[in-house]
Amino acid sequence: MRAVVFEKFQTFPTLREVERPSPGPGEVLLKIAGSGACHSDVALYKEFAEGQPGSFAPPFVLGHEASGWIEELGPGVTGFSKGDAFLVYGPNGCGHCKACSRGQDTYCENAATMPWAATGIGRDGGMAEYMVTPARNLVPLGDADPVAAAPLADAGLTPYHAIKLSLPKLAGGGKFALVVGLGGLGQVAVQILTALTGATVIATDMKQDAMDRAAANGAVTVPGGPDQVEAIREITGGRGVDAAFDLVGAAPTIRTAQACLAQRGRLTVVGIAGGVTEWSFFTNPYEAETTNTYWGTIEELYEVVAMYRAGQIVPDVERYPLDRFDEAYRKLESGQLSGRAVIVPHA
């Protein structure tokens, strides 16, 4: 079969023929419907070096946002029918620690001993015609479009987890939420906030087309620039926002979000651009907190899929056949994508 393989650090991945995998005990073989291209993929092959924390030794197939149809069941697997569509929960922990037992493999207590973090991150992922995954990681899609659903495995689940933890800050009238960065995750974050809260959602980015899409989903938009913070605070009547979500994670975006917080507000840094910022008792609004989150639980992915099937989340995707994967990644690297590129191996 054909697959997009990360073969060497700081080297662009290649499309090549590899052996089609066979499912082992407790696993299934999926015929891939779609696999989303993510900035994390770019970090894996372009930015990480051998031995660097967070890196995983190549070679392996990329693609941690995957959906597909059941093709074959491994030994001991029952309850699935060939052709049924599923979304894949990407994280793969040890399966038996407290975190994994609650469905949060991202925070696996034995992560340091694992040879991978997820499908597509150390373990062969979904940028291929077929992929093997544990049966426990499958979330049913029913008759929903599996290609459009693929990015929800990360671009939907990651902001959903962060927003769900912040919902107490947004309960009640007169609340404000801020989304910084309107790429694939930011656009979904706007939709989730609009569906789950009554808060006024403020969205900010440097790209006008991204802000236009956020506005179409109910956000009040503010362009980036020297007057950005002042404009955001003006919308809130000078008080600041109750919950902010930085989907970039660079130093300037973290500082912007911090400067917009109200007293007792909450900033969640979701993006992993590696930004560093300062904290001071005299500048931090009283009881305002800054935290970070990573991905989410499989239970939450079921909830994300329920929102997708109800029409509350509509991912903005660009579809590419497998032999044009390089075009998708080049556009992602250069910032030309505003939605999510999805590779469709069987187009």
N, C-alpha and C positions, 0 to 999 in steps of 0.2 A: 504494500500500500504506500501512498505518498504521505509525507509528513514534513512539517516545518521543524527543523532540528537546530537547537542551540548546541554548537559543536566546540566552541572555543571562546574564552573570555575576551571581551572587547573586540568581537568579530560579529558581523551581521549574520543572522541565521540563514540556513540553506534549506531548499526544498529537495528532498531526496527520497528514494525508495527504501523502506524499512520493512521488516517482517511484521505481518499483522499479528497483534498479541492475542493470546488465549486467556480466558478468565480462569483464575484459580479458585480455591474454596472461598465462598462468601463474596465472590465478585461477579460482575456482569460485563459483557462486551457490548458497547454502544456503537451504533452507526451514527457518526456525528452529524447533527443538523447544522449547528453553528458554533463558532468559537470566537469570543471577543478578543480584540487586541488592546492591551492595557499598557500604561506607562511603566508598570512593574516589569513587564517583559523587556522593555527597552533598558531598564536598569540592569536586568540580569545579563543581557548580552553586550551592553555598551559601557556601563559604568562600573560594575563590580570587577574586582580582581581576585585571583585565586587566594583563598584563605581569608578573605575579608568577611567580617560578620554579616550574616544575611545572604551570603553567596552559597551556591550549591554547584558541585563539580559537574561539568558537562561530560558526555552528551546526554541530552534528553529532549523530548518533544515539548514545545511550548504550548501555552493555552490553558489558563486556569479559570476561564469563563466558558463553560461548555454545556451544550444540550444535545440530546440525541434520542434515537429509538433503540429499544432493546433488540439486540441481534442474537445473543447467545447467553445462556446462564451457566455459571460455574458450579462445581460440585456443592451440594447442600443448599442452593438458592432456590426458593419457591416463591410463588405469589406474583410473578411477573409474566407478562405475555409478550411474545415477539411483536415488534411494531409499536408498542406503547411508548409515548413520548415522556421524557424526564429532563429536569434540570439537575445539574451535578453540583452538590456542595463540595467545593474544592479542597478545603483543609483536610489533611490526613494526619491525625495525632496517633498516639500509642493505642488509643481505644479503651484504656482501662483505668486511667487516672481520674481524679474528681472532675477536672475540666472536660475531658472527653466524655465522661459519663453524663454530663449535662448537655452534651451536644456542642461544646465550644472547643473544638480541636485546635483553634487558633491559639489558645492559651494552655496547650498541653504541658503538663508538668515535666514531661520527659522529652521535651522538644530537642534538647541538646544531644540526645542519643539517637534521634531519628535521622535517616538518610535523606529525608525530604520534608518540605513543609506542606505541600499540596500537589494535586495534579497540576502539571505545568510548572511547578516550582520544585525542582529536584526529582519529581516523578513524571513519567510521560503523560502529557496533557492532551488537549482537544484539538490542536492544530494539525489534524490528521483525519484520514478517512474513518478510522476506528480507534476506540480508546477503551481501556479496561479501568473500572472503578469499583470500589466496594459497594455492594448493594445497599448498605445502610446510608450511603451518601446520595441516594436518589430521591428527588422531590417530584411528584407527579405533576404534569402539565395539562392532562386531559386533552381537549381539542384546541388549546391555545397554540399560537404559532411558536414553535420551538426556536426558530432562527432569531426572531426578535427578542425572545426571552433570554437568550444566552448571556447577554451582559448583566442580567440581574444577579447572577451568581457572585458578582463582586460589585459592580457599579450600582446595583440595587441594594444588596445586602449591607454593604459597608456604610453608606449614609443612613440606612434604616436603623441599624444598631445604634449609631451615634445619636440619632434623633430620638429613638425610643427611650434612651437613658436620660434625655434632657426634657422629656414631656412634662415633668412636674414644674419646670420653670416656665412652661408655656400654657399652663392651665389657667383659665379665667379670661376675663375681658381685658382689652387694652394691652395685649402682649405683642412683642416684636421679636422676630427671628431674622438672623442675618446669614446669608450664604455667600462665602467668598470663593470665587473660582467657579466658572460655569462650563466646565468640560462635561464629560460623560457622567461623572458622579454628581456634580453640582446641579445639572439639569434634573436628574432624578430626585435629588434632595429637595428641590423646589416643589416638585409634584407631591412628594411624601408629606412635607410640611403643610401644604395646602389641603391635603386630604385628611390629615390626622389632627390638625389644630385649627383654632380660629384666629391664630396670630397673623398680624401683618407680616408678610415675608418680603424682606429686602434682599436683593441680589446684586452683586457687583462683579465686574470683570472689565478687562481692557478691550474686549472684542464686542463690537456693536451687534453683530448677528447673534452672538451667544446671549446677550442681554435681551434681544428681541424675542428669542425663543422662551426665555424665562418669563418675560412679561406676558407672553401668550398663555402661560400656565399660571398666571395670577400674581406674579411678583411685581413689586415696585423696584425699578432698577436705578442704579447709581453707577456712572462710569468711574473707572480708576483715574487717579490723578491727585494733584496737591490738595484739592478741596473735597476729596472723597469722604474723609471722616466727618468733617463739618456737615456735609450734605446728609449723611446717614443719621447723625445725631439730630439734625433739624427735623427729619421725618418723625422721629420719636418724641418730639417736643423737648429735646435737649436731655432727656433722661438716659438714653442709651438703650441697647437691645437686651432682652432677657436671656436669649440663647444665640450664640454665634457658632457657625460651623465653617472652619477653614479647610476647604477641599484641596488646597495647594500644599501648605506646610512650609513655605519659604519664610525666611526671616521677615521680609516686608509685609507679607500677608498676615502673619501671626501678630505683628505689631499693630496693623490696621484693625484686626478683630479685637485685640485687647483695648484699643483706644475707643472702641464703640460700645463697650460693655456697660450696662447699668450696674448699680449696686446690687449685690446678690445674684448677678448674672453668671452665666456658665459659657465658657469657650471650650469647644471640642476641636482639637487639631486632628483632622482625618487624613489629610495629605501627608506624604512622607518625603517631602523635598529636602528634609534635613535642616530646616531653619532653626536658628538659635535666637532667643530673645532674653530681655532682662525683666526682672520683677522688682518692684519697690513698694514698701508699705505706703509711701506717700503718693504714689501714682495709681496703684491698683484700687479700683472701687471697693468699698468695704464688702467683705464676704464674697467677692467675685472670685470664681474658681477657673483654673485652666487645667484641662486634662487631655488625654488622647485615647483613641480607640483603634482597634485593628479588626477588620472584617466583622464577623458576627457568628451566631449560632445556627445550627441547622433548623431548629424550631422557628427562628426568625425568618429563615429562607422560605419556609412554608407560608409564613404571613406575607412576605413580599410577593410570592406567587399568587396568593389570594387577591392582593391588591391589583396585580397585573391582569388577572382573569376578570376582575370587576371593572377594568378600564380606568382605574385610579392612577396607574403608572403606565405610561406609553413611551418606551425607550425610543430614542432617535438613533436609528442605525443606518449605516452605509454597508451594503453587502458586496463582498469580493469573493470571486472564485479562488480556489487554493493556489492556482498558478499566478495569481496577482497579489499574494500575501505581502511581497516586498513593497508594492505600491502603498498598501495600507500602513505598513510600519514606517515608511519614509514620510508619509503625510502626518503620522502621529508624532514622529520625531521633530518635524518642522513646525508643529502647531497648526497645521491646516485642517485638522479634524475638530469639529465642534460637538458632534455626537459620538457614537461608538462604531468603529469599524468591526464588522463581523465577517469572519472567513467562513464560507459555505462550501465544504469539500465536495458535496455531491450536487452542486448546482447544474 
